[in-house]
Amino acid sequence: MRYFLWLVPAEAQGSYPVGTWGLVMAGLGTVTLFTGTMQALKQEQTKRLLAFHSIGQAGYILLGLGTCLALLPASDWGVIALATTAFFGALFHTLNHALFKSLLFLNAGALLAATHTQDLNRLGGLLRWMPVTAVATLMASFSIAGVPLFNGFVSKWCIFSAAVQGGPWAAALPVLALIGILTSALTLASFIKFFGASFLGRTSTHVAACAAGRDTLEVGWMMRVPQMLLAGACLTLGLLPFLAVRLYEAGIEARPAGAGGVAGTGGRRRGRLVGGGRSGRQPDAVRTAGAGLDVGPGVWRGPGFEPARRRGPTGDGAVALRVRAGGGGKPVRRAPFLRRVETSFPLAGRRTAHAERERKGLVKA
């Protein structure tokens, strides 16, 4: 992100092939997520299986960033909104991967501490002796596979929906998204194997020997508490994903450069993904249909986009993105991630500002 969104100066954006680099990054991400997951399917050691899945999940993050870059050169407001959605999906998946992969490694450590082996072939029937670890493992498995109601679903949905709907502007993106979706199904199959071999089925001879004379094989409370906290975080961010939106908004607004190094936009309007600061007079947020997100795929399926000039509290004009359901009716609220979206990224800002002048007839098309 630092190389592609921050380091290129605004005056050099015209000669910078951001769309081409975005497709390259999206393609590399797709190859990474597919190969990492396929290698994980062949593993029989718990930690090796999780390590290969880390490679696969990094591929989803690259796919999201590549989709964002591939869509940025467009001058259409809806496409810029899709790029913002993909950018948020990549950031959100980074956070999600930290949560569910930490939980999975904690669970693998609990299995190792209880049975003294990482071999899935020697495990089985541990649900009876390790119910807390079993529930935490199931929740982490659903999260990494992108099952609805868990955090991995939201971030993957943002990435996939932006890539699929960005097809008219970058034809390769829907194909890459389809590969990512199919790979998510393979991820679920891999973790069904992981969970089933460890906790379900008949109790193996090795597990029976480890549990002889004991009522439980659970680890101590100092390991169980982090397991429960991480599992709760995976479920909470799946049900309330706007919390992640608020988190990233706060982080971006805390940076003087915001989401992109747009040094030439002037003192009062710094380049930010979420706007130039909190103010009671700034436009509100888009309420996305379905997912409860402030930004998300449900907004971009049918609405019409209408840029409108508003006067901010500091006196500087800012283009507000007003979204109308079905292209008509009253405008719904505007997304915090889209406040002053023309200054979010240098290239996007230049192109969308030019498109606005064309619409008003100030310049020739």
TAJOJO-V746261 format. One record per helix or strand of 2 or more residues. SS is the DSSP state (helix for helix, strand for strand). FROM is the first residue (numbers start at 1). TO is the last residue. If there is no record, write none. Layout:
SS/FROM/TO  SS/FROM/TO
This chain:
helix/2/6  helix/10/15  helix/18/41  helix/46/72  helix/77/115  helix/120/122  helix/126/128  helix/131/145  helix/151/165  helix/172/199  helix/205/211  helix/221/239  helix/242/254  helix/263/265  helix/297/300  strand/304/311  strand/317/324  helix/325/327  strand/331/332  helix/336/338  helix/341/343  helix/346/360
